Amino acid sequence: MATRPPPVLVATATAAAGANGVLALDDVYVQHAKAPAPALARVTLCVSAGEVVVLVGANGAGKSTLLRVSAGLLEPSGGTVRIGGADVRTLPRRRMARAVAFVAQSEAAASGFRVREIVAMGRAPHQGAWMTERATDRRAIEQAMARAELGALEHRRIETLSGGEQRRVAIARALAQEPALLLLDEPAANLDVRHRLELHETLARVAGSDAMACIVATHDLDAAARFASRVVLLREGHVVADGRPEDVLTAPRLRAALNAEVDVGIHGPSGSRYFVPIKSQRDQST
């Protein structure tokens, strides 16, 4: 049976891939063995310093695959991925490690290590063979821990922390790396409401102050609307919209991409958008 093509939506792309972005994906294609359809289908995307680009889509839409390709962890079947204008296939491993930090959707805690020790691991790409901690490393570690509010947990062993606290440690480790490109897959998973809000505020602030490009995959539409510079809407490996949150996160587009009715409202004088799922839309096509 032929794969049903994605719906035709008018994209509002603000940038095309090129050498000026921190990250540039040019016609990137990912086809897994025996899979009936590509995980990514000819994706072209550019992310610049200071931007927080949020990936939105249903499970299996290609969000995690796009992050892994951008991190150099998955080689695309076709197309080109560039970091700072250089093809990732030609970048030395050490340079790639300095440029890109990736926090996966889930990762096993490094049992036996204390919080500060794990955050300090983010400095490894910048250190020599003996992993000697310099003043610049200490400043980066302390700043990352402050941004993730980990001061009170500094000496705790990682296995004694809650899932949300462990998530904050993983994010702090990535921030300590001081990457040009920060990739986060569902970073707010297991975080309480306050820390979820503070995380998104921190990402938006750090991206601007540190001239860092940030890509976040999430199902949190409210966060995407409030903190994203751009939203990229994915369906079945295709980018179906790319632009400002208010242009992309509309009820018709969300219905087509998520197969769900989502009511989109405006919250009082702040003008911020909110999203209320109403009902699922079963796909009747064959």
Rosetta blueprint (number, residue, H / E / L):
1 M L
2 A L
3 T L
4 R L
5 P L
6 P L
7 P L
8 V L
9 L L
10 V L
11 A L
12 T L
13 A L
14 T L
15 A L
16 A L
17 A L
18 G L
19 A L
20 N L
21 G L
22 V L
23 L E
24 A E
25 L E
26 D E
27 D E
28 V E
29 Y E
30 V E
31 Q L
32 H L
33 A L
34 K L
35 A L
36 P L
37 A L
38 P L
39 A L
40 L E
41 A E
42 R E
43 V E
44 T E
45 L E
46 C E
47 V E
48 S L
49 A L
50 G L
51 E L
52 V E
53 V E
54 V E
55 L E
56 V E
57 G L
58 A L
59 N L
60 G L
61 A L
62 G L
63 K H
64 S H
65 T H
66 L H
67 L H
68 R H
69 V H
70 S H
71 A L
72 G L
73 L L
74 L L
75 E L
76 P L
77 S L
78 G E
79 G E
80 T E
81 V E
82 R E
83 I E
84 G L
85 G L
86 A E
87 D E
88 V L
89 R L
90 T L
91 L L
92 P L
93 R H
94 R H
95 R H
96 M H
97 A H
98 R H
99 A H
100 V E
101 A E
102 F E
103 V E
104 A L
105 Q L
106 S L
107 E L
108 A L
109 A L
110 A L
111 S L
112 G L
113 F L
114 R E
115 V H
116 R H
117 E H
118 I H
119 V H
120 A H
121 M H
122 G H
123 R H
124 A H
125 P H
126 H H
127 Q L
128 G L
129 A L
130 W L
131 M L
132 T L
133 E L
134 R L
135 A H
136 T H
137 D H
138 R H
139 R H
140 A H
141 I H
142 E H
143 Q H
144 A H
145 M H
146 A H
147 R H
148 A L
149 E L
150 L L
151 G H
152 A H
153 L H
154 E L
155 H L
156 R L
157 R E
158 I H
159 E H
160 T H
161 L L
162 S L
163 G H
164 G H
165 E H
166 Q H
167 R H
168 R H
169 V H
170 A H
171 I H
172 A H
173 R H
174 A H
175 L H
176 A H
177 Q L
178 E L
179 P L
180 A L
181 L E
182 L E
183 L E
184 L E
185 D E
186 E L
187 P L
188 A L
189 A L
190 N L
191 L L
192 D L
193 V H
194 R H
195 H H
196 R H
197 L H
198 E H
199 L H
200 H H
201 E H
202 T H
203 L H
204 A H
205 R H
206 V H
207 A H
208 G H
209 S H
210 D L
211 A L
212 M L
213 A E
214 C E
215 I E
216 V E
217 A E
218 T L
219 H L
220 D L
221 L H
222 D H
223 A H
224 A H
225 A H
226 R H
227 F H
228 A L
229 S L
230 R E
231 V E
232 V E
233 L E
234 L E
235 R E
236 E L
237 G L
238 H E
239 V E
240 V E
241 A E
242 D E
243 G E
244 R L
245 P H
246 E H
247 D H
248 V H
249 L L
250 T L
251 A H
252 P H
253 R H
254 L H
255 R H
256 A H
257 A H
258 L H
259 N L
260 A E
261 E E
262 V E
263 D E
264 V E
265 G E
266 I E
267 H E
268 G H
269 P H
270 S H
271 G L
272 S E
273 R E
274 Y E
275 F E
276 V E
277 P E
278 I E
279 K E
280 S E
281 Q L
282 R L
283 D L
284 Q L
285 S L
286 T L
